[in-house]
Amino acid sequence: MKIIAAVQRIMLGLIFLASGISHFVHPGHASSFGTQTAREYMTVMQATPYGHVLYALEIMCGVLLIAGVFVPVALTILAGYIFNIYMFRIFLEPSLSPWPAIVTVLWIFTFVRYRYAFRVLLLPRAPLPNLGEE
């Protein structure tokens, strides 16, 4: 079971690593989108530092998942990316691409494996550590 979980985590990391690197290596792929709005959005993302920061963060999260360190942090950040992928596919570039579903399934499996690290996020009142202050 540990091997399967590691393979799923590494696959998720490789997907985000490859996606982030592809934006730096092939920055002109914005013209491949079918709608004008999607092309404009991707052109702006690729031409501004905002997009470069997002793609660099995507690469960093992919590396963290592959290395198996700070996995809960990477999963938390990538949850926002996955949400954005769905919003892009629903509103800007409607398509039946299987990648959002594949990424979501891998994310959920990895999340379930590390669910213990997220328990404190779901508490209505998170406990504060006692730092010796009375």
C-alpha positions in Angstrom: 0.0 0.0 0.0 2.9 2.3 0.8 4.3 1.8 -2.7 1.0 2.6 -4.4 0.6 5.8 -2.4 4.2 6.8 -3.2 3.6 6.1 -6.9 0.4 8.2 -6.8 2.2 11.1 -5.0 5.1 11.0 -7.5 2.7 10.9 -10.5 0.9 13.9 -9.2 4.2 15.7 -8.6 5.4 14.8 -12.1 2.3 16.2 -13.7 2.6 19.5 -12.0 6.4 19.6 -12.5 6.0 19.0 -16.2 3.2 21.4 -16.5 5.1 24.2 -14.8 8.3 23.6 -16.8 6.3 23.5 -20.1 5.2 27.1 -19.5 8.8 28.2 -19.3 10.1 26.1 -22.1 7.2 26.6 -24.6 5.7 30.0 -23.6 3.9 30.4 -26.9 1.3 27.7 -26.5 -1.5 30.2 -25.7 -2.5 30.2 -29.4 -3.5 26.5 -29.1 -6.7 27.3 -27.1 -10.0 27.4 -28.9 -11.6 30.5 -27.4 -10.4 34.0 -27.7 -10.9 34.6 -24.0 -8.7 31.6 -23.1 -6.0 32.7 -25.5 -6.0 36.2 -24.0 -5.9 34.9 -20.5 -2.9 32.6 -21.2 -1.1 35.3 -23.1 -1.3 37.6 -20.1 -0.3 34.8 -17.7 2.8 34.0 -19.8 3.8 37.6 -20.4 3.7 38.9 -16.9 5.7 38.1 -13.7 2.4 37.0 -12.1 2.3 34.0 -14.4 6.0 33.3 -13.9 5.5 33.2 -10.1 2.5 30.9 -10.4 4.4 28.5 -12.7 7.5 28.5 -10.5 5.2 27.7 -7.5 3.7 24.8 -9.6 7.2 23.5 -10.2 8.2 23.8 -6.6 5.0 21.9 -5.5 5.8 19.2 -8.0 9.3 18.8 -6.7 8.1 18.7 -3.1 5.6 15.9 -4.0 8.3 13.9 -5.8 10.7 14.3 -2.9 8.1 13.5 -0.4 8.8 16.5 1.8 6.3 19.1 2.9 3.6 17.1 1.2 0.6 18.7 3.1 1.9 22.2 2.2 2.2 21.2 -1.5 -1.3 19.6 -1.4 -2.8 22.7 0.1 -1.3 25.0 -2.6 -2.2 22.6 -5.4 -5.8 22.5 -4.2 -6.1 26.1 -5.4 -4.4 25.2 -8.7 -6.9 22.3 -9.3 -9.8 24.6 -8.5 -8.4 27.1 -11.0 -8.0 24.3 -13.6 -11.7 23.5 -13.3 -12.8 27.2 -13.4 -10.6 27.6 -16.6 -12.1 24.5 -18.2 -15.7 25.5 -17.3 -15.7 29.2 -18.1 -12.8 29.9 -20.5 -12.1 26.7 -22.4 -14.9 24.2 -22.2 -13.5 20.8 -23.1 -13.7 17.2 -22.1 -10.0 16.8 -21.3 -9.4 14.0 -18.9 -6.5 15.8 -17.1 -8.5 17.7 -14.5 -10.2 14.4 -13.4 -6.9 12.5 -13.4 -5.2 15.2 -11.3 -8.2 15.4 -8.9 -8.2 11.6 -8.4 -4.5 11.6 -7.7 -4.8 14.6 -5.4 -7.6 12.9 -3.4 -5.7 9.7 -3.0 -2.6 11.6 -1.8 -4.7 13.8 0.5 -6.3 10.7 2.1 -2.8 9.3 2.7 -1.8 12.5 4.5 -5.2 13.4 6.0 -3.8 13.3 9.6 -1.8 16.5 8.8 -5.0 18.3 7.8 -7.1 17.5 11.0 -6.1 20.8 12.7 -7.3 22.8 9.7 -10.8 21.4 10.1 -11.2 22.2 13.8 -13.5 25.1 14.6 -11.1 26.2 17.3 -7.5 25.1 16.7 -5.6 24.4 19.9 -2.7 26.7 20.6 0.6 25.2 21.8 1.5 26.0 25.4 4.7 28.0 25.2 5.3 28.1 28.9 3.2 31.3 29.4 0.9 31.1 32.3 
